[in-house]
Amino acid sequence: MAPAVDIVTLENFASIMSPWDIDRPNHLYALVDMGSNGIRFSITDLSPPYSRLLRCLYRERAAISLFDALNESPSTDSSAFSSDVITRVSRTIARFKSIATGFGVPLEQISVFATEAMRKASNAASMLSAIQSESGLGVHVLAPEVETLYGAMGARSAFANVNGLFLDLGGGSVQMTYMDSSTEGYDIQAAQTGKSLPFGAARLINILENDDTEIRIVALDQLKEGMHSAFSRLQQEFPPLGNIQNEPNSSGIDIYLCGGGFRGYGSILMHNDPIHPYPIPAVGAYTVRGSFFKRTATMRETNAEFEGKIFGMSKRRRAQFPAIALVVDALIAAVPCIRTVTFCSGGNREGALFMKLPLTIRESNPLPLLHHDINTSPIALDTVIRLIESSLPGSIDHSNAPTVLNLGLGPLFASEIWSGSGEPSEANASFQLHRSIARDPSVPGFTHLARAVLGLTLCFRWGAPLGPIDEQLFVGLQKLVSQTSSEGIFWAEYIGEVARLISQLCPRPPESPAQLGSIINLAAKFISGKSKTKLQLTVTLSPTIYQIVDHHNIANSFNHVGKTRDSTQKPCDKIEVLVQLMKL
């Protein structure tokens, strides 16, 4: 007897997966997302204290479009899966289960859920029965509001804080909602107020290719009206969202996009980015200004006329691009005041995992959990961070100066200061520059800006001696930072030089807070003159170090900061370094 198709709603979604418990002996979770465009599978380690990182151990995608399967069925019922498709899907999921079991995932921590295509299939019960028979696994069919919740929270999981519109474009549908992570209960409220429209990339491309002109016109009108209606409803539900558009001095609305369709649009934007070649390959966390996002005509032209490979775009995605661009046009028409658009790698699977975690973990910043595995205690590492912080003037404009410290990368940067100390400077500078864009590819919170700032700062820590190939990457990262900050490059070079000074005076990572404090103290301030401003850095050294180091070299080590590779605004005209003796 075929199992009933039970739809998972907001009232019971918390019960569809084994709950996360810090005392569990095993924290591995396997998820299968039966989306309309493909079936995605992943195994994730939620072990504490790194649960917030959603560390993925394995991922795979089966190129089975359930949406296409419904439309290509030889059955008289065009909304039914064929027996061949049912067999293929059930065997694929059985294979995924065997992989999960091989990794050691407990059976109760393997979950399968499905979305739009399964909701529409007239013989969904037959598919569920075959899957259960082949693999022993049940399938949870998500209601639209739960799909909205998981998609939005999957995208949200990639950031420490969010405030903006969230849209998810799959094969069968597109969802829109709003989230402000500073408000209580924003996740459920986002799901309740979100809107799902039946215009995914696969469905919409089929409509565009339909010979019936009237069907195309009606569908496009429905898409535009649905997008406008969804945004208007959200403005009514969330007054701050309405105020953003009505305020004359408003900078606009931030938008977060997830789902394969939108990531395809992001890939073509990246291909056309003013920074060329764009230095970071991953489209996840890629952010563009609203004015660039709106250039749909240019993106259509690129997709149609560029004959080579567009990175991140499969043949299927390029074939669907006309439909994707129509969804983007409808979004632009509905939300005219767009400040930034960020493309997100997270989706339903990440959202489902994220919602399992306690609120305190979900709302924490994931980046401080990253650090190089060195023989230094967290307390000693924190002392390094505080020492670097003391080298920054208290009057620094943090809004105009993203640094490894205020971006949440302090522990990671501090742990990397001594990494590779036995290698030549040019090797380390090149290694750290490349590693910043490639390391921890799926870690949430690691934005392109954060990667660029980290790479530049660590490169400067080694003096930035770069060859021609590395120089191209270096310039690309500089341009990326300059788009956001007028002073970011200066502070990356300055902090890198501070870190280099610390490593020279303390050649090994400190074993205790007292060890570092007994060697060096730092203090800094801005001093304004009649026409110029200087940054005065005071370096206080222990008697032993004070006697053996070259004070002149220390004083001159900052002379080049802000003067080489100059492409950005500087907060001062000069850096003055004073070296003094520590009073014991």
VEXDREN-2710 file (C-alpha; in Angstrom, 1 decimal):
% VEXDREN-2710
k/r/px/py/pz
1/MET/0.0/0.0/0.0
2/ALA/1.5/3.4/-1.1
3/PRO/2.2/5.8/1.8
4/ALA/0.0/8.9/2.0
5/VAL/1.6/12.2/0.9
6/ASP/1.8/14.1/4.2
7/ILE/2.7/17.7/3.7
8/VAL/5.1/19.2/6.2
9/THR/3.8/22.5/7.5
10/LEU/5.1/25.2/9.8
11/GLU/3.2/23.5/12.6
12/ASN/5.1/20.2/12.4
13/PHE/8.4/21.0/10.5
14/ALA/10.4/20.7/13.7
15/SER/9.6/17.0/14.0
16/ILE/10.7/15.8/10.5
17/MET/14.4/15.4/11.5
18/SER/16.2/14.0/14.5
19/PRO/16.7/17.0/16.9
20/TRP/20.2/18.3/17.6
21/ASP/21.4/17.6/21.1
22/ILE/24.9/18.6/22.3
23/ASP/25.0/15.3/24.3
24/ARG/24.5/13.1/21.2
25/PRO/27.4/10.8/20.5
26/ASN/27.1/11.3/16.8
27/HIS/26.5/14.7/15.1
28/LEU/26.5/13.6/11.4
29/TYR/23.4/14.4/9.4
30/ALA/22.6/13.4/5.8
31/LEU/20.0/15.3/3.8
32/VAL/18.5/14.7/0.4
33/ASP/16.8/17.6/-1.3
34/MET/14.5/16.4/-4.2
35/GLY/14.3/19.8/-6.0
36/SER/12.6/20.5/-9.3
37/ASN/15.9/21.0/-11.1
38/GLY/18.0/18.2/-9.5
39/ILE/18.4/16.0/-6.5
40/ARG/21.1/17.2/-4.1
41/PHE/22.7/15.2/-1.3
42/SER/25.0/16.2/1.5
43/ILE/26.5/14.9/4.7
44/THR/27.2/17.6/7.4
45/ASP/29.0/17.5/10.7
46/LEU/27.3/19.5/13.4
47/SER/29.7/18.6/16.2
48/PRO/30.2/21.2/18.8
49/PRO/31.8/23.7/19.2
50/TYR/31.8/24.1/15.4
51/SER/28.2/23.4/14.8
52/ARG/27.6/26.9/13.4
53/LEU/30.0/26.3/10.6
54/LEU/27.7/23.6/9.1
55/ARG/30.8/21.7/8.0
56/CYS/30.0/19.7/4.9
57/LEU/31.9/16.4/4.6
58/TYR/30.4/15.2/1.3
59/ARG/28.0/16.6/-1.4
60/GLU/26.7/15.3/-4.7
61/ARG/24.0/16.3/-7.2
62/ALA/22.1/13.9/-9.4
63/ALA/21.0/15.5/-12.6
64/ILE/17.4/14.4/-12.4
65/SER/14.9/17.2/-13.1
66/LEU/11.7/16.2/-11.5
67/PHE/10.0/19.1/-13.2
68/ASP/11.1/17.9/-16.6
69/ALA/10.1/14.4/-15.7
70/LEU/6.5/15.5/-15.1
71/ASN/6.3/17.3/-18.4
72/GLU/8.0/14.5/-20.5
73/SER/5.9/11.7/-19.1
74/PRO/4.4/9.4/-21.8
75/SER/1.4/9.0/-19.5
76/THR/-1.9/10.6/-20.5
77/ASP/-1.6/12.4/-17.1
78/SER/1.0/15.1/-17.9
79/SER/1.6/15.6/-14.1
80/ALA/2.6/12.1/-13.4
81/PHE/6.1/10.5/-13.0
82/SER/6.8/7.7/-15.4
83/SER/7.8/4.3/-14.0
84/ASP/11.4/4.8/-15.4
85/VAL/11.8/8.0/-13.5
86/ILE/10.4/6.5/-10.3
87/THR/12.9/3.6/-10.6
88/ARG/15.8/6.0/-11.3
89/VAL/15.0/8.3/-8.4
90/SER/14.4/5.5/-5.9
91/ARG/17.7/3.8/-6.8
92/THR/19.6/7.2/-6.6
93/ILE/18.3/7.8/-3.1
94/ALA/19.1/4.2/-2.1
95/ARG/22.7/4.9/-3.3
96/PHE/22.8/8.1/-1.3
97/LYS/21.6/6.2/1.8
98/SER/24.5/3.7/1.4
99/ILE/27.0/6.6/1.2
100/ALA/25.6/8.1/4.3
101/THR/25.8/4.8/6.1
102/GLY/29.4/4.4/5.0
103/PHE/30.2/7.7/6.6
104/GLY/28.6/6.6/9.8
105/VAL/25.5/8.7/9.7
106/PRO/22.8/7.1/12.0
107/LEU/19.7/6.0/10.2
108/GLU/17.5/8.4/12.2
109/GLN/19.7/11.3/11.1
110/ILE/19.2/10.7/7.3
111/SER/16.3/12.9/6.0
112/VAL/14.8/13.3/2.5
113/PHE/12.5/16.1/1.6
114/ALA/10.8/17.2/-1.7
115/THR/9.4/20.5/-2.9
116/GLU/7.3/21.9/-5.8
117/ALA/7.5/19.0/-8.3
118/MET/6.4/16.4/-5.7
119/ARG/3.6/18.6/-4.6
120/LYS/2.3/18.8/-8.1
121/ALA/2.7/15.1/-9.1
122/SER/-0.5/13.2/-9.3
123/ASN/1.3/9.9/-8.5
124/ALA/3.6/11.3/-5.8
125/ALA/2.4/8.5/-3.5
126/SER/3.8/5.9/-6.0
127/MET/7.2/7.7/-5.9
128/LEU/7.2/7.8/-2.1
129/SER/6.4/4.1/-2.0
130/ALA/9.2/3.1/-4.4
131/ILE/11.7/5.2/-2.4
132/GLN/10.7/3.6/0.8
133/SER/10.8/0.1/-0.7
134/GLU/14.2/0.7/-2.3
135/SER/15.9/2.6/0.5
136/GLY/13.8/2.3/3.6
137/LEU/13.6/6.1/3.8
138/GLY/10.5/8.2/4.0
139/VAL/10.2/11.5/2.1
140/HIS/8.9/14.7/3.6
141/VAL/7.0/16.9/1.1
142/LEU/7.4/20.5/2.2
143/ALA/4.5/23.0/2.1
144/PRO/5.4/26.2/0.2
145/GLU/5.8/28.1/3.5
146/VAL/8.3/25.5/4.8
147/GLU/10.2/25.6/1.6
148/THR/10.4/29.4/1.9
149/LEU/11.6/29.0/5.5
150/TYR/14.3/26.5/4.7
151/GLY/15.5/28.4/1.6
152/ALA/15.6/31.8/3.3
153/MET/17.3/30.4/6.5
154/GLY/19.8/28.5/4.3
155/ALA/20.8/31.7/2.7
156/ARG/20.7/33.5/6.0
157/SER/23.0/30.9/7.6
158/ALA/25.9/32.3/5.5
159/PHE/25.9/35.6/7.4
160/ALA/26.4/36.8/10.9
161/ASN/23.5/39.3/10.6
162/VAL/21.0/40.0/7.8
163/ASN/18.3/42.6/7.0
164/GLY/16.7/42.4/3.6
165/LEU/14.6/40.6/1.0
166/PHE/15.3/36.9/0.4
167/LEU/14.4/35.2/-2.8
168/ASP/14.9/31.6/-3.9
169/LEU/14.6/30.6/-7.5
170/GLY/14.3/26.8/-8.1
171/GLY/13.1/24.9/-11.1
172/GLY/9.4/24.9/-10.3
173/SER/8.9/28.0/-8.1
174/VAL/10.3/31.3/-6.8
175/GLN/9.8/32.4/-3.2
176/MET/10.1/35.9/-1.7
177/THR/10.2/36.9/2.0
178/TYR/11.9/39.4/4.3
179/MET/14.1/38.8/7.3
180/ASP/15.7/41.1/9.9
181/SER/17.8/38.9/12.2
182/SER/17.8/41.5/14.9
183/THR/14.1/40.9/15.6
184/GLU/12.7/38.1/17.7
185/GLY/11.0/35.2/15.8
186/TYR/12.0/36.6/12.4
187/ASP/12.4/33.1/10.9
188/ILE/8.8/31.9/11.4
189/GLN/7.5/35.3/10.6
190/ALA/9.4/35.2/7.3
191/ALA/7.9/31.9/6.4
192/GLN/4.3/33.0/7.3
193/THR/4.5/36.2/5.3
194/GLY/6.5/34.9/2.4
195/LYS/5.0/34.2/-1.0
196/SER/5.7/31.3/-3.4
197/LEU/5.0/31.9/-7.1
198/PRO/4.9/28.9/-9.6
199/PHE/7.5/30.4/-11.9
200/GLY/10.7/28.5/-11.4
201/ALA/13.3/28.6/-14.1
202/ALA/12.4/25.2/-15.6
203/ARG/8.6/25.9/-15.7
204/LEU/9.1/29.4/-17.1
205/ILE/11.4/28.3/-19.9
206/ASN/8.7/25.8/-21.0
207/ILE/6.2/28.6/-21.0
208/LEU/8.5/30.8/-23.1
209/GLU/9.0/28.0/-25.6
210/ASN/5.2/27.5/-25.9
211/ASP/3.8/28.2/-29.3
212/ASP/0.7/29.8/-27.8
213/THR/1.4/33.5/-27.6
214/GLU/-1.6/34.1/-25.3
215/ILE/-0.3/31.5/-22.8
216/ARG/3.1/33.3/-22.7
217/ILE/1.6/36.8/-22.2
218/VAL/-0.8/35.6/-19.4
219/ALA/2.0/33.8/-17.6
220/LEU/4.4/36.8/-17.8
221/ASP/1.7/39.1/-16.5
222/GLN/1.0/36.8/-13.6
223/LEU/4.8/36.7/-12.8
224/LYS/5.0/40.5/-12.7
225/GLU/1.8/40.9/-10.8
226/GLY/2.8/38.1/-8.4
227/MET/6.2/39.6/-7.7
228/HIS/4.7/43.1/-7.1
229/SER/1.9/41.7/-4.9
230/ALA/4.4/39.7/-2.8
231/PHE/6.6/42.8/-2.2
232/SER/3.6/45.0/-1.4
233/ARG/2.4/42.4/1.1
234/LEU/5.8/42.3/2.8
235/GLN/5.9/46.1/3.0
236/GLN/2.6/46.0/4.8
237/GLU/3.8/43.3/7.2
238/PHE/7.1/45.0/7.9
239/PRO/6.9/48.8/8.3
240/PRO/10.7/49.2/8.2
241/LEU/10.7/47.7/4.7
242/GLY/8.1/50.2/3.6
243/ASN/9.9/53.0/5.2
244/ILE/13.1/52.2/3.3
245/GLN/11.4/52.9/0.0
246/ASN/9.6/56.0/1.2
247/GLU/12.4/57.8/2.9
248/PRO/14.0/60.4/0.5
249/ASN/17.5/59.7/1.7
250/SER/17.2/56.0/1.9
251/SER/20.1/54.1/0.3
252/GLY/17.8/51.3/-0.7
253/ILE/17.0/47.6/0.1
254/ASP/19.5/44.8/0.3
255/ILE/18.5/41.6/-1.4
256/TYR/19.8/38.0/-0.9
257/LEU/19.3/35.5/-3.7
258/CYS/19.6/31.7/-3.5
259/GLY/18.7/28.8/-5.7
260/GLY/20.4/27.6/-8.9
261/GLY/18.5/30.0/-11.2
262/PHE/19.7/33.1/-9.4
263/ARG/23.2/31.7/-8.9
264/GLY/23.3/31.4/-12.7
265/TYR/22.4/35.1/-13.0
266/GLY/25.2/35.8/-10.5
267/SER/27.7/33.9/-12.6
268/ILE/27.0/36.0/-15.7
269/LEU/27.2/39.2/-13.6
270/MET/30.6/38.0/-12.3
271/HIS/31.7/37.3/-15.9
272/ASN/30.8/40.9/-16.7
273/ASP/32.1/42.4/-13.5
274/PRO/34.1/45.7/-13.8
275/ILE/36.9/43.8/-11.8
276/HIS/38.2/41.6/-14.6
277/PRO/39.1/38.9/-14.1
278/TYR/37.1/38.7/-10.9
279/PRO/39.5/37.4/-8.2
280/ILE/37.2/35.0/-6.3
281/PRO/35.6/32.2/-8.3
282/ALA/32.7/31.2/-6.0
283/VAL/29.4/32.9/-6.7
284/GLY/28.3/32.3/-3.1
285/ALA/28.6/35.6/-1.1
286/TYR/29.2/37.6/-4.4
287/THR/27.8/41.1/-3.9
288/VAL/26.9/43.7/-6.5
289/ARG/25.4/47.1/-6.5
290/GLY/21.7/47.4/-7.5
291/SER/22.7/49.5/-10.6
292/PHE/24.8/46.7/-11.9
293/PHE/22.3/44.0/-11.0
294/LYS/19.7/45.8/-13.2
295/ARG/21.6/45.4/-16.4
296/THR/19.6/42.5/-17.6
297/ALA/19.9/43.5/-21.3
298/THR/23.7/43.2/-21.0
299/MET/23.5/39.8/-19.3
300/ARG/21.0/38.5/-21.9
301/GLU/23.4/39.6/-24.6
302/THR/26.4/37.8/-23.0
303/ASN/24.4/34.6/-22.6
304/ALA/23.3/34.7/-26.2
305/GLU/26.5/35.8/-27.9
306/PHE/29.4/34.6/-25.8
307/GLU/30.5/31.3/-27.4
308/GLY/33.0/30.2/-24.7
309/LYS/32.4/28.7/-21.3
310/ILE/31.0/31.0/-18.7
311/PHE/32.3/29.9/-15.3
312/GLY/29.5/28.6/-13.1
313/MET/27.0/28.2/-16.0
314/SER/26.1/24.7/-17.2
315/LYS/24.5/24.2/-20.7
316/ARG/21.1/23.6/-18.9
317/ARG/21.4/26.9/-16.9
318/ARG/22.3/28.9/-20.0
319/ALA/19.3/27.4/-21.8
320/GLN/17.2/28.5/-18.9
321/PHE/18.7/32.0/-18.7
322/PRO/16.0/33.8/-20.7
323/ALA/13.5/32.6/-18.0
324/ILE/15.9/33.6/-15.2
325/ALA/16.3/37.1/-16.6
326/LEU/12.5/37.5/-16.8
327/VAL/12.3/36.7/-13.0
328/VAL/15.0/39.3/-12.4
329/ASP/13.2/41.8/-14.5
330/ALA/10.0/41.2/-12.5
331/LEU/11.9/41.6/-9.3
332/ILE/13.5/44.9/-10.5
333/ALA/10.1/46.2/-11.5
334/ALA/8.6/45.3/-8.1
335/VAL/11.5/46.6/-6.0
336/PRO/12.9/49.7/-7.7
337/CYS/15.1/50.9/-4.8
338/ILE/17.8/48.2/-4.7
339/ARG/21.0/49.0/-2.9
340/THR/22.9/45.7/-3.0
341/VAL/22.3/42.1/-4.2
342/THR/24.2/39.2/-2.6
343/PHE/24.1/35.7/-4.1
344/CYS/24.0/32.9/-1.5
345/SER/25.3/29.4/-1.8
346/GLY/23.0/28.1/1.0
347/GLY/19.7/26.5/0.2
348/ASN/17.1/24.1/1.6
349/ARG/19.5/21.7/3.0
350/GLU/21.5/24.3/4.9
351/GLY/18.3/25.9/6.1
352/ALA/17.0/22.6/7.4
353/LEU/20.2/22.0/9.3
354/PHE/20.4/25.6/10.5
355/MET/16.9/25.4/12.0
356/LYS/18.0/22.3/14.0
357/LEU/20.5/24.3/16.0
358/PRO/19.6/26.2/19.2
359/LEU/18.9/29.9/18.8
360/THR/22.1/31.0/20.6
361/ILE/24.2/29.0/18.1
362/ARG/22.2/30.1/15.0
363/GLU/22.6/33.8/15.8
364/SER/26.3/33.6/16.6
365/ASN/29.1/34.9/14.2
366/PRO/30.7/31.8/12.6
367/LEU/34.0/33.4/11.7
368/PRO/35.6/33.5/15.1
369/LEU/35.5/29.7/15.1
370/LEU/38.0/29.7/12.3
371/HIS/41.7/29.6/13.2
372/HIS/44.9/27.8/12.2
373/ASP/45.7/24.8/14.3
374/ILE/48.7/26.1/16.2
375/ASN/50.0/25.2/19.7
376/THR/48.6/28.4/21.2
377/SER/45.8/28.6/23.8
378/PRO/42.6/30.6/22.9
379/ILE/43.5/33.0/25.7
380/ALA/47.0/33.6/24.3
381/LEU/45.5/34.0/20.8
382/ASP/43.1/36.6/22.2
383/THR/46.1/38.5/23.7
384/VAL/47.5/38.7/20.1
385/ILE/44.3/40.1/18.9
386/ARG/44.1/42.7/21.7
387/LEU/47.7/43.7/21.0
388/ILE/46.9/44.3/17.3
389/GLU/43.7/46.3/18.3
390/SER/45.9/48.5/20.5
391/SER/47.8/49.5/17.4
392/LEU/44.7/51.1/15.9
393/PRO/43.7/54.7/16.9
394/GLY/40.5/54.9/18.9
395/SER/39.1/57.4/16.4
396/ILE/39.3/55.1/13.4
397/ASP/36.2/55.2/11.2
398/HIS/35.2/51.6/11.4
399/SER/32.3/52.2/8.9
400/ASN/34.9/53.1/6.3
401/ALA/37.6/50.7/7.3
402/PRO/36.8/47.0/7.1
403/THR/39.6/45.1/8.8
404/VAL/40.4/41.5/9.8
405/LEU/39.4/42.6/13.3
406/ASN/35.9/44.2/12.7
407/LEU/35.0/41.6/10.1
408/GLY/35.3/38.8/12.7
409/LEU/38.6/37.3/11.4
410/GLY/40.7/38.2/14.4
411/PRO/41.3/34.6/15.6
412/LEU/42.0/33.3/12.1
413/PHE/44.4/36.1/11.3
414/ALA/46.2/36.0/14.6
415/SER/46.8/32.2/14.2
416/GLU/48.2/32.7/10.7
417/ILE/50.8/35.3/11.7
418/TRP/53.5/32.7/12.5
419/SER/52.3/30.1/9.9
420/GLY/55.1/29.3/7.5
421/SER/57.8/31.1/9.4
422/GLY/60.4/28.7/8.0
423/GLU/59.6/29.6/4.4
424/PRO/60.8/32.6/2.3
425/SER/58.6/35.7/2.5
426/GLU/57.7/35.6/-1.2
427/ALA/56.4/32.0/-0.9
428/ASN/54.3/32.9/2.2
429/ALA/52.9/36.1/0.6
430/SER/51.8/34.1/-2.5
431/PHE/50.5/31.2/-0.5
432/GLN/48.4/33.4/1.8
433/LEU/47.0/35.5/-1.1
434/HIS/45.8/32.4/-2.9
435/ARG/44.7/30.5/0.3
436/SER/42.4/33.3/1.3
437/ILE/40.2/32.9/-1.7
438/ALA/40.3/29.1/-1.7
439/ARG/40.2/28.1/2.0
440/ASP/37.1/26.9/3.8
441/PRO/34.9/27.2/0.7
442/SER/31.6/26.4/2.4
443/VAL/32.2/28.3/5.6
444/PRO/29.3/30.6/6.4
445/GLY/30.1/34.3/6.9
446/PHE/33.1/34.3/4.7
447/THR/32.1/37.0/2.3
448/HIS/34.2/38.1/-0.7
449/LEU/35.1/41.3/1.1
450/ALA/36.3/39.3/4.1
451/ARG/38.4/37.0/1.9
452/ALA/39.9/39.9/0.1
453/VAL/40.8/41.8/3.3
454/LEU/42.3/38.6/4.9
455/GLY/44.3/37.8/1.8
456/LEU/45.7/41.3/1.5
457/THR/46.5/41.7/5.2
458/LEU/48.3/38.3/5.4
459/CYS/50.2/39.2/2.2
460/PHE/51.3/42.5/3.7
461/ARG/52.4/40.6/6.8
462/TRP/55.0/39.0/4.6
463/GLY/56.0/42.2/2.9
464/ALA/53.9/41.5/-0.3
465/PRO/56.9/40.4/-2.6
466/LEU/54.8/39.1/-5.5
467/GLY/55.5/37.8/-9.0
468/PRO/53.6/39.0/-12.1
469/ILE/50.9/36.3/-11.9
470/ASP/50.3/37.0/-8.2
471/GLU/50.3/40.7/-8.8
472/GLN/47.2/40.3/-11.0
473/LEU/45.3/38.6/-8.2
474/PHE/46.6/41.1/-5.7
475/VAL/45.3/44.0/-7.8
476/GLY/41.9/42.3/-8.2
477/LEU/41.5/41.9/-4.5
478/GLN/42.5/45.5/-3.9
479/LYS/39.8/46.6/-6.4
480/LEU/37.3/44.4/-4.6
481/VAL/38.1/46.1/-1.2
482/SER/38.1/49.6/-2.8
483/GLN/34.5/49.1/-4.1
484/THR/33.4/48.9/-0.4
485/SER/35.9/50.9/1.5
486/SER/38.0/54.0/0.7
487/GLU/40.5/53.2/3.4
488/GLY/40.4/49.4/3.5
489/ILE/43.7/48.8/1.7
490/PHE/45.6/51.2/3.9
491/TRP/44.5/49.4/7.1
492/ALA/45.2/46.0/5.6
493/GLU/48.8/47.1/4.9
494/TYR/49.1/48.8/8.3
495/ILE/47.8/45.8/10.3
496/GLY/50.0/43.5/8.1
497/GLU/53.0/45.5/9.1
498/VAL/52.0/45.5/12.8
499/ALA/51.7/41.7/12.6
500/ARG/55.2/41.5/10.9
501/LEU/56.7/43.6/13.7
502/ILE/55.1/41.4/16.4
503/SER/56.4/38.2/14.7
504/GLN/59.9/39.7/14.5
505/LEU/60.0/40.6/18.2
506/CYS/58.3/37.3/19.2
507/PRO/59.4/34.7/16.7
508/ARG/57.2/31.9/18.1
509/PRO/53.5/32.0/18.9
510/PRO/53.1/33.1/22.5
511/GLU/52.4/30.3/24.9
512/SER/50.7/32.5/27.4
513/PRO/49.2/36.1/27.5
514/ALA/51.9/37.2/30.0
515/GLN/54.7/36.2/27.5
516/LEU/53.6/38.6/24.8
517/GLY/52.8/41.4/27.2
518/SER/56.2/41.2/28.7
519/ILE/57.8/41.8/25.3
520/ILE/55.8/44.5/23.6
521/ASN/53.0/46.9/24.1
522/LEU/51.4/49.2/21.4
523/ALA/49.4/52.4/21.4
524/ALA/48.3/54.6/18.6
525/LYS/46.6/57.9/18.0
526/PHE/45.9/60.5/15.3
527/ILE/47.7/63.8/15.6
528/SER/46.2/66.6/13.5
529/GLY/48.4/69.5/12.3
530/LYS/47.7/72.7/10.4
531/SER/47.4/70.9/7.1
532/LYS/48.3/67.3/7.7
533/THR/47.4/64.4/9.9
534/LYS/49.8/61.8/11.2
535/LEU/49.3/58.4/12.9
536/GLN/51.6/58.1/15.8
537/LEU/52.4/54.5/16.8
538/THR/54.2/54.0/20.1
539/VAL/56.1/50.7/20.5
540/THR/57.0/49.9/24.1
541/LEU/59.6/47.2/24.4
542/SER/61.0/45.1/27.4
543/PRO/64.5/46.1/28.5
544/THR/66.0/43.0/26.9
545/ILE/64.4/43.5/23.5
546/TYR/64.9/47.3/23.7
547/GLN/68.7/46.8/24.0
548/ILE/69.2/44.4/21.1
549/VAL/66.8/45.6/18.4
550/ASP/67.5/48.3/15.9
551/HIS/65.2/51.2/16.8
552/HIS/65.9/52.9/13.5
553/ASN/64.7/49.9/11.5
554/ILE/61.5/49.6/13.6
555/ALA/60.8/53.3/13.1
556/ASN/61.3/53.1/9.4
557/SER/59.4/49.8/8.9
558/PHE/56.1/51.7/8.4
559/ASN/57.4/54.3/6.0
560/HIS/56.1/52.4/3.0
561/VAL/52.5/51.9/4.3
562/GLY/50.0/53.7/2.2
563/LYS/52.7/54.8/-0.4
564/THR/53.0/51.7/-2.5
565/ARG/50.4/50.3/-4.9
566/ASP/48.4/53.4/-4.0
567/SER/44.8/53.2/-5.2
568/THR/42.8/54.3/-2.2
569/GLN/42.2/57.0/0.3
570/LYS/44.4/57.2/3.3
571/PRO/43.3/58.4/6.8
572/CYS/46.7/60.1/7.4
573/ASP/49.6/61.7/5.6
574/LYS/52.4/60.0/7.6
575/ILE/53.0/57.3/10.1
576/GLU/55.4/58.2/13.0
577/VAL/56.8/55.3/15.1
578/LEU/58.1/56.0/18.6
579/VAL/60.2/53.3/20.3
580/GLN/60.4/53.5/24.1
581/LEU/61.5/51.4/27.1
582/MET/59.0/49.4/29.1
583/LYS/58.7/50.4/32.7
584/LEU/58.8/47.3/34.9
END
